[in-house]
Amino acid sequence: QVQLVESGGGLVQTGGSLTLSCTASGSIRSISTMRWYSQAPGKQRELVASITNGGSTNYADSVKGRFTISRDNAKNTVYLKMNSLKLDDTAIYYCNADMMSSMMLRNYWGQGTQVTVSS
């Protein structure tokens, strides 16, 4: 069974930092693009950052210069380093990835990890 498991969320004060991790496990043949989404209370899920298997990255305007996405292909893991956190960054953060399992390419979601930024 292929799955994504996030970790690293928690409570942090404004201006602080957190690093989220997401590891893929199971019968994985390959992983292409990996992404982080956020969903604040009462809002739609939004794309925060993405990274291809070649290392190309994209960021939402709201996090440019503050968040950094990276991946370790040997460990099937993607990271999100979050600096200068703001109250508006409070959300559940979800890992997402396009993964090849057996002969099928599918999109997978993790269960989410809560990030709470307090003043």
Residue pairs with C-beta under 8 A, 6 or more apart in sequence:
1 26
1 27
2 24
2 25
2 26
2 27
2 28
2 99
2 101
2 106
2 108
3 24
3 25
3 26
3 108
3 110
4 22
4 23
4 24
4 95
4 96
4 97
4 108
4 109
4 110
4 111
5 22
5 23
5 25
5 110
5 111
6 20
6 21
6 22
6 93
6 94
6 95
6 110
6 111
6 112
6 113
7 20
7 21
7 22
7 113
8 18
8 19
8 20
8 21
8 113
9 18
9 20
9 93
9 113
9 114
9 115
10 18
10 114
10 115
10 116
11 116
11 118
12 18
12 85
12 115
12 116
12 117
12 118
13 85
13 117
13 118
13 119
14 85
14 86
14 87
14 117
14 118
14 119
15 84
15 85
16 85
16 117
17 81
17 82
17 83
17 84
17 85
18 82
18 85
18 115
19 79
19 80
19 81
19 82
20 36
20 79
20 80
20 82
20 93
20 95
20 113
20 115
21 77
21 78
21 79
22 34
22 36
22 77
22 78
22 79
22 95
22 97
22 110
23 75
23 76
23 77
24 31
24 76
24 77
24 97
24 99
24 108
25 76
26 101
27 101
27 102
28 76
28 99
28 100
28 101
29 99
29 100
29 101
29 102
30 53
30 99
30 100
31 53
31 73
31 76
31 97
31 98
31 99
31 100
32 52
32 53
32 97
32 98
32 99
32 100
32 105
33 50
33 51
33 52
33 53
33 97
33 98
34 50
34 51
34 69
34 71
34 78
34 95
34 96
34 97
34 98
35 47
35 48
35 49
35 50
35 51
35 95
35 96
35 97
36 47
36 48
36 49
36 50
36 69
36 78
36 80
36 93
36 94
36 95
36 96
37 45
37 46
37 47
37 48
37 93
37 94
37 96
38 45
38 46
38 48
38 89
38 91
38 92
38 93
38 94
38 115
39 45
39 46
39 91
39 92
39 94
39 112
40 88
40 90
40 91
41 90
41 91
43 91
45 94
46 60
47 60
48 59
48 60
48 63
48 67
48 69
48 80
48 93
49 57
49 58
49 59
49 60
49 63
49 67
49 69
49 80
50 57
50 58
50 69
51 57
51 58
51 69
51 70
51 71
51 78
53 71
53 73
55 71
57 69
59 67
59 69
62 88
63 82
63 89
66 82
66 83
66 84
66 85
67 80
67 81
67 82
67 83
68 80
68 81
68 83
69 78
69 79
69 80
69 81
70 78
70 79
70 81
71 77
71 78
71 79
72 79
78 95
78 97
80 93
82 89
82 115
85 115
85 117
86 117
87 117
87 118
87 119
88 117
89 115
89 117
90 115
90 116
90 117
91 115
92 112
92 113
92 114
92 115
93 112
93 113
93 114
93 115
94 109
94 110
94 111
94 112
95 109
95 110
96 107
96 108
96 109
96 110
97 107
97 108
98 105
98 106
98 107
98 108
99 105
99 106
99 107
99 108
